[in-house]
Every structure is written in C-alpha cells, then in structure tokens.
Amino acid sequence: MAAKLAGGGGGAYTIRQNADINVTPFVDILLVLLIIFMVAVPMATTSIKLDMPPAKDTAVPPKPPVLIAIQNSGALYLAGRPTSLGALSQDLSASFAATGQQGPRKDQRLMVSAQADVPYEALMGVIDRVHTEGWTQIGIINEDLH
C-alpha cells in the first residue's frame, strides 16, 4: 500500500492513504518474462534435415466450364446453343466430349447463369437436373457476362 507524503490539508504529521495503482513492479515482471521467452523460444525449435527431391510443376490447368444460360422465357441455352430440360443431360455429355473432357462427370465443371427475372424454381430445377445426372461441380453466375 502506498502513502502520500506531500500535499495540502491536514496537520504536519498526517499521512493519508494513496489509492493510485503502482504499476512499476508489474512492468518489471512483464519485461523479465519477455526476456525469458525471447531466450527460450529459439532453443525450443528443432530442425530435421531432409533430402527431398526438387518439386516439379505437374499442375494440370483447370478445364474450362460449360455454361448453361436460362432466359426469362424459360429457354435453356447450353454453350450458346438452345436445348431443353429433357435433353440437357445428353447435350452436356456431347458438349464435354466435343471439348475433349472425357472422364467422370464429377470432374467436369458447369456454370449456370440466369437472367434477373427467371423464377427461382426454374433455376433450381436446372441445377437439380444436372446434379441428379451426375455433375457435382456446379457454379452459379450472378453477373451478366456480356
């Protein structure tokens, strides 16, 4: 506890208590802890020498997606060609085969774009149809591409 020795009021021998917090010991402890951690951390890190082969750039560039566009009238366009909801699966398979993207459907990417006034049910109907046919990488474009 600290005492206030100077100041006005009271008699010559009156000592009143001081309620101010003395932070000097607290700062001293923090600085000591900081120094301890600065010395201890470099000793805690260990390294293991590994002889690794050099990295090779084997990244395969992503295949371009196929665009499905939905018009306000409900018309579907697959890569700029008109199609229907019933023939969408066959047209998608043919479109991917034409671009040389053979393989499982889960590796083929689709992008679905709809005009602003297309009902939500129409958009989700197209997405649900292509998802049930096996395409799982489906993106939604919310901006005009033109």
Accessible surface in RSA format (square Angstrom, percent):
REM  Atomic radii and reference values for relative SASA: ProtOr
REM  Chains: A
REM  Algorithm: Lee & Richards
REM  Probe-radius: 1.40
REM  Slices: 20
REM RES _ NUM      All-atoms   Total-Side   Main-Chain    Non-polar    All polar
REM                ABS   REL    ABS   REL    ABS   REL    ABS   REL    ABS   REL
RES MET A   1   204.34 105.8 111.60  73.9  92.74 220.8 108.95  92.6  95.39 126.4
RES ALA A   2    44.52  40.9  31.35  48.4  13.18  30.0  38.82  54.7   5.71  15.1
RES ALA A   3    59.43  54.6  35.71  55.1  23.72  53.9  35.71  50.3  23.72  62.8
RES LYS A   4   108.23  52.8  99.01  60.7   9.22  21.9  51.33  46.2  56.89  60.6
RES LEU A   5   150.35  83.7 111.63  79.9  38.72  97.3 113.18  79.5  37.17 100.0
RES ALA A   6    83.79  77.0  66.85 103.2  16.94  38.5  75.11 105.8   8.68  23.0
RES GLY A   7    63.90  78.8   0.00   N/A  63.90  78.8  29.94  82.2  33.96  76.1
RES GLY A   8    62.60  77.2   0.00   N/A  62.60  77.2  41.62 114.2  20.97  47.0
RES GLY A   9    66.84  82.4   0.00   N/A  66.84  82.4  38.26 105.0  28.58  64.0
RES GLY A  10    67.86  83.7   0.00   N/A  67.86  83.7  28.09  77.1  39.76  89.1
RES GLY A  11    50.03  61.7   0.00   N/A  50.03  61.7  35.11  96.3  14.92  33.4
RES ALA A  12   100.67  92.6  52.27  80.7  48.39 110.1  63.70  89.7  36.97  97.9
RES TYR A  13   211.38  98.7 186.48 106.1  24.90  64.8 143.26 107.7  68.11  84.0
RES THR A  14    79.53  56.6  52.90  53.6  26.63  63.5  39.33  52.8  40.20  60.8
RES ILE A  15   109.50  62.3  80.66  60.1  28.84  69.5  80.66  58.1  28.84  78.3
RES ARG A  16   138.94  58.3 132.75  67.7   6.19  14.7  56.53  77.3  82.41  49.9
RES GLN A  17   137.80  77.1 111.17  81.2  26.63  63.4  41.07  87.4  96.73  73.4
RES ASN A  18    48.43  33.4  36.80  35.6  11.63  28.0   2.37   5.7  46.05  44.5
RES ALA A  19   103.64  95.3  67.87 104.7  35.77  81.4  78.35 110.3  25.30  67.0
RES ASP A  20   110.14  77.2  94.27  93.8  15.87  37.5  27.41  64.5  82.73  82.5
RES ILE A  21   152.14  86.6 124.60  92.8  27.53  66.4 128.68  92.7  23.46  63.7
RES ASN A  22   103.56  71.4  81.14  78.4  22.42  54.0  28.85  69.4  74.72  72.2
RES VAL A  23    83.80  55.1  82.56  74.7   1.24   3.0  82.94  72.1   0.86   2.3
RES THR A  24    81.89  58.2  78.98  80.1   2.91   6.9  54.38  73.0  27.51  41.6
RES PRO A  25    72.25  52.7  68.19  62.2   4.06  14.8  72.17  59.6   0.09   0.5
RES PHE A  26   124.67  62.4 121.07  75.0   3.60   9.4 123.21  74.7   1.46   4.2
RES VAL A  27    68.44  45.0  68.30  61.8   0.14   0.3  68.44  59.5   0.00   0.0
RES ASP A  28    74.97  52.5  72.64  72.3   2.33   5.5  25.33  59.6  49.64  49.5
RES ILE A  29   104.94  59.7 102.94  76.7   2.00   4.8 104.92  75.6   0.02   0.0
RES LEU A  30    87.57  48.8  83.63  59.8   3.94   9.9  83.86  58.9   3.70  10.0
RES LEU A  31    94.32  52.5  94.28  67.4   0.04   0.1  94.29  66.2   0.03   0.1
RES VAL A  32    84.20  55.4  83.51  75.6   0.70   1.7  84.09  73.1   0.12   0.3
RES LEU A  33    78.90  43.9  78.90  56.4   0.00   0.0  78.90  55.4   0.00   0.0
RES LEU A  34    96.75  53.9  92.94  66.5   3.82   9.6  96.09  67.5   0.66   1.8
RES ILE A  35   105.34  59.9 105.06  78.3   0.29   0.7 105.34  75.9   0.00   0.0
RES ILE A  36    92.49  52.6  88.27  65.8   4.22  10.2  91.78  66.1   0.71   1.9
RES PHE A  37   124.66  62.4 124.21  76.9   0.46   1.2 124.51  75.5   0.16   0.5
RES MET A  38   121.92  63.1 105.87  70.1  16.05  38.2 101.66  86.4  20.26  26.8
RES VAL A  39    90.86  59.8  83.06  75.2   7.80  18.8  87.90  76.4   2.97   8.0
RES ALA A  40    41.94  38.6  38.47  59.4   3.48   7.9  38.66  54.4   3.28   8.7
RES VAL A  41    86.54  56.9  85.30  77.2   1.23   3.0  86.53  75.2   0.01   0.0
RES PRO A  42    86.03  62.7  69.66  63.5  16.37  59.5  74.53  61.5  11.51  71.5
RES MET A  43   142.77  73.9 113.99  75.4  28.78  68.5  82.03  69.7  60.74  80.5
RES ALA A  44    82.13  75.5  48.73  75.2  33.40  76.0  60.55  85.3  21.58  57.2
RES THR A  45    98.99  70.4  78.35  79.4  20.64  49.2  67.56  90.7  31.43  47.5
RES THR A  46   126.14  89.7  91.37  92.6  34.77  82.9  68.96  92.6  57.18  86.4
RES SER A  47   112.29  94.9  79.39 106.0  32.90  75.8  48.05 102.3  64.24  90.0
RES ILE A  48   145.70  82.9 120.43  89.7  25.26  60.9 123.91  89.2  21.79  59.1
RES LYS A  49   181.40  88.5 146.75  90.0  34.65  82.5 114.49 103.1  66.91  71.3
RES LEU A  50   123.33  68.7  99.73  71.3  23.59  59.3 101.54  71.3  21.79  58.6
RES ASP A  51   133.17  93.3  96.72  96.3  36.45  86.2  40.62  95.6  92.56  92.3
RES MET A  52   144.67  74.9 116.84  77.3  27.83  66.3  99.16  84.3  45.51  60.3
RES PRO A  53   107.03  78.0  88.23  80.4  18.80  68.3  94.86  78.3  12.17  75.6
RES PRO A  54   116.91  85.2  99.18  90.4  17.73  64.5 110.61  91.3   6.30  39.1
RES ALA A  55   107.59  98.9  66.80 103.1  40.80  92.8  76.29 107.4  31.30  82.9
RES LYS A  56   168.86  82.4 142.58  87.5  26.29  62.6  91.08  82.0  77.79  82.9
RES ASP A  57   140.15  98.2  99.01  98.5  41.14  97.3  42.82 100.8  97.33  97.1
RES THR A  58   107.05  76.1  85.64  86.8  21.41  51.0  62.45  83.9  44.60  67.4
RES ALA A  59    86.65  79.7  54.58  84.2  32.07  72.9  65.57  92.3  21.08  55.8
RES VAL A  60   120.39  79.2  97.28  88.1  23.10  55.7  98.59  85.7  21.80  59.1
RES PRO A  61   104.88  76.4  93.76  85.5  11.12  40.4 100.20  82.7   4.68  29.1
RES PRO A  62   108.39  79.0  82.61  75.3  25.79  93.7  92.95  76.7  15.45  96.0
RES LYS A  63    82.76  40.4  76.96  47.2   5.80  13.8  51.90  46.7  30.86  32.9
RES PRO A  64    88.59  64.6  82.99  75.7   5.59  20.3  87.53  72.3   1.06   6.6
RES PRO A  65    54.63  39.8  35.92  32.7  18.72  68.0  35.92  29.7  18.71 116.3
RES VAL A  66     8.66   5.7   5.63   5.1   3.03   7.3   8.66   7.5   0.00   0.0
RES LEU A  67    56.98  31.7  54.35  38.9   2.63   6.6  54.36  38.2   2.62   7.1
RES ILE A  68     0.00   0.0   0.00   0.0   0.00   0.0   0.00   0.0   0.00   0.0
RES ALA A  69    22.52  20.7  22.52  34.8   0.00   0.0  22.52  31.7   0.00   0.0
RES ILE A  70     2.96   1.7   1.84   1.4   1.12   2.7   1.84   1.3   1.12   3.0
RES GLN A  71    53.66  30.0  53.30  39.0   0.36   0.9  11.92  25.4  41.74  31.7
RES ASN A  72    77.15  53.2  56.31  54.4  20.85  50.2  24.59  59.2  52.56  50.8
RES SER A  73   104.32  88.2  57.63  76.9  46.69 107.5  59.45 126.6  44.87  62.9
RES GLY A  74    48.61  59.9   0.00   N/A  48.61  59.9  26.83  73.6  21.78  48.8
RES ALA A  75    39.98  36.8  28.67  44.3  11.30  25.7  38.85  54.7   1.13   3.0
RES LEU A  76    10.65   5.9   8.65   6.2   2.00   5.0   8.65   6.1   2.00   5.4
RES TYR A  77    70.39  32.9  70.00  39.8   0.38   1.0  28.83  21.7  41.56  51.2
RES LEU A  78     2.51   1.4   2.51   1.8   0.00   0.0   2.51   1.8   0.00   0.0
RES ALA A  79    51.21  47.1  23.66  36.5  27.55  62.7  33.24  46.8  17.97  47.6
RES GLY A  80    66.73  82.3   0.00   N/A  66.73  82.3  35.39  97.1  31.34  70.2
RES ARG A  81   132.38  55.6 131.99  67.3   0.39   0.9  67.99  92.9  64.39  39.0
RES PRO A  82   104.51  76.2  84.21  76.8  20.30  73.8  84.50  69.8  20.01 124.4
RES THR A  83    24.96  17.8   1.22   1.2  23.74  56.6  12.29  16.5  12.67  19.2
RES SER A  84    62.22  52.6  56.49  75.4   5.73  13.2  47.27 100.7  14.95  20.9
RES LEU A  85    69.09  38.5  64.53  46.2   4.55  11.4  64.53  45.3   4.55  12.3
RES GLY A  86    56.54  69.7   0.00   N/A  56.54  69.7  33.42  91.7  23.12  51.8
RES ALA A  87    39.66  36.5  36.59  56.5   3.06   7.0  38.66  54.4   0.99   2.6
RES LEU A  88     0.28   0.2   0.28   0.2   0.00   0.0   0.28   0.2   0.00   0.0
RES SER A  89    13.85  11.7  12.43  16.6   1.41   3.3   6.98  14.9   6.87   9.6
RES GLN A  90   119.43  66.8 111.28  81.3   8.16  19.4  62.37 132.8  57.06  43.3
RES ASP A  91    46.18  32.3  44.44  44.2   1.73   4.1   8.57  20.2  37.61  37.5
RES LEU A  92     0.00   0.0   0.00   0.0   0.00   0.0   0.00   0.0   0.00   0.0
RES SER A  93    43.12  36.4  34.63  46.2   8.49  19.5  35.94  76.5   7.18  10.1
RES ALA A  94    62.47  57.4  49.32  76.1  13.15  29.9  57.05  80.3   5.42  14.4
RES SER A  95     7.38   6.2   5.25   7.0   2.13   4.9   1.77   3.8   5.61   7.9
RES PHE A  96     2.00   1.0   2.00   1.2   0.00   0.0   2.00   1.2   0.00   0.0
RES ALA A  97    51.73  47.6  36.02  55.6  15.71  35.7  36.87  51.9  14.86  39.4
RES ALA A  98    91.57  84.2  47.72  73.6  43.84  99.7  60.35  85.0  31.22  82.7
RES THR A  99    78.86  56.1  45.27  45.9  33.59  80.1  54.78  73.6  24.08  36.4
RES GLY A 100    57.19  70.5   0.00   N/A  57.19  70.5  29.73  81.6  27.46  61.5
RES GLN A 101     7.20   4.0   5.68   4.1   1.53   3.6   4.94  10.5   2.27   1.7
RES GLN A 102   125.93  70.4 108.94  79.6  16.99  40.5  58.22 123.9  67.72  51.4
RES GLY A 103    48.69  60.0   0.00   N/A  48.69  60.0  26.52  72.8  22.16  49.6
RES PRO A 104    73.04  53.2  60.01  54.7  13.03  47.4  71.99  59.4   1.06   6.6
RES ARG A 105    80.56  33.8  76.09  38.8   4.47  10.6  26.70  36.5  53.86  32.6
RES LYS A 106   125.04  61.0 121.74  74.7   3.30   7.9  65.21  58.7  59.83  63.7
RES ASP A 107    73.62  51.6  62.02  61.7  11.60  27.4  17.60  41.4  56.02  55.9
RES GLN A 108    11.80   6.6  11.64   8.5   0.16   0.4   2.34   5.0   9.45   7.2
RES ARG A 109    84.92  35.7  83.78  42.7   1.13   2.7  30.63  41.9  54.28  32.9
RES LEU A 110     0.67   0.4   0.00   0.0   0.67   1.7   0.00   0.0   0.67   1.8
RES MET A 111    53.15  27.5  53.15  35.2   0.00   0.0  42.18  35.9  10.97  14.5
RES VAL A 112     0.08   0.1   0.00   0.0   0.08   0.2   0.00   0.0   0.08   0.2
RES SER A 113    20.47  17.3  20.14  26.9   0.33   0.8   1.38   2.9  19.09  26.7
RES ALA A 114    34.40  31.6   9.95  15.4  24.45  55.6  11.75  16.5  22.65  60.0
RES GLN A 115    78.86  44.1  66.49  48.6  12.37  29.5  32.03  68.2  46.84  35.5
RES ALA A 116   107.52  98.9  61.81  95.4  45.71 104.0  74.36 104.7  33.16  87.8
RES ASP A 117   113.62  79.6  89.50  89.1  24.13  57.1  27.63  65.0  86.00  85.8
RES VAL A 118    20.00  13.2   1.76   1.6  18.25  44.0   1.76   1.5  18.25  49.5
RES PRO A 119    75.84  55.3  64.51  58.8  11.34  41.2  75.83  62.6   0.01   0.1
RES TYR A 120   150.09  70.1 140.77  80.1   9.31  24.2 111.32  83.7  38.77  47.8
RES GLU A 121   132.94  76.3 121.33  91.8  11.60  27.6  69.95 135.3  62.99  51.4
RES ALA A 122    38.11  35.0  24.20  37.3  13.90  31.6  35.92  50.6   2.18   5.8
RES LEU A 123    28.71  16.0  28.71  20.5   0.00   0.0  28.71  20.2   0.00   0.0
RES MET A 124    71.94  37.3  70.98  47.0   0.97   2.3  65.61  55.8   6.34   8.4
RES GLY A 125    30.00  37.0   0.00   N/A  30.00  37.0  26.16  71.8   3.84   8.6
RES VAL A 126     6.20   4.1   6.10   5.5   0.10   0.2   6.10   5.3   0.10   0.3
RES ILE A 127    21.95  12.5  21.95  16.4   0.00   0.0  21.95  15.8   0.00   0.0
RES ASP A 128    85.06  59.6  81.50  81.1   3.55   8.4  19.77  46.5  65.28  65.1
RES ARG A 129    84.40  35.4  81.43  41.5   2.97   7.1  10.15  13.9  74.24  45.0
RES VAL A 130     0.80   0.5   0.80   0.7   0.00   0.0   0.80   0.7   0.00   0.0
RES HIS A 131    97.41  53.2  90.98  63.2   6.43  16.4  58.59  60.4  38.82  45.2
RES THR A 132    98.72  70.2  61.60  62.5  37.12  88.5  61.03  82.0  37.69  57.0
RES GLU A 133    68.53  39.3  56.25  42.6  12.29  29.3   5.08   9.8  63.45  51.8
RES GLY A 134    29.76  36.7   0.00   N/A  29.76  36.7  25.26  69.3   4.50  10.1
RES TRP A 135     0.71   0.3   0.71   0.3   0.00   0.0   0.71   0.4   0.00   0.0
RES THR A 136    74.19  52.8  52.65  53.4  21.55  51.3  45.24  60.8  28.96  43.8
RES GLN A 137    82.29  46.0  73.52  53.7   8.77  20.9  32.40  69.0  49.88  37.8
RES ILE A 138    42.26  24.0  10.59   7.9  31.67  76.3  11.50   8.3  30.76  83.5
RES GLY A 139    21.46  26.5   0.00   N/A  21.46  26.5  19.67  54.0   1.79   4.0
RES ILE A 140   102.92  58.6  74.37  55.4  28.55  68.8  74.37  53.6  28.55  77.5
RES ILE A 141    30.04  17.1  22.27  16.6   7.76  18.7  25.83  18.6   4.20  11.4
RES ASN A 142   138.16  95.3 101.11  97.7  37.05  89.2  38.63  93.0  99.53  96.2
RES GLU A 143   128.03  73.5 117.85  89.2  10.18  24.2  41.36  80.0  86.67  70.8
RES ASP A 144   117.54  82.3  83.59  83.2  33.96  80.3  43.21 101.7  74.33  74.1
RES LEU A 145   106.48  59.3  72.25  51.7  34.23  86.0  75.83  53.3  30.65  82.5
RES HIS A 146   202.51 110.7 136.28  94.7  66.23 169.4 122.90 126.7  79.62  92.6
END  Absolute sums over single chains surface
CHAIN  1 A    11550.9       8880.5       2670.4       7495.6       4055.3
END  Absolute sums over all chains
TOTAL         11550.9       8880.5       2670.4       7495.6       4055.3
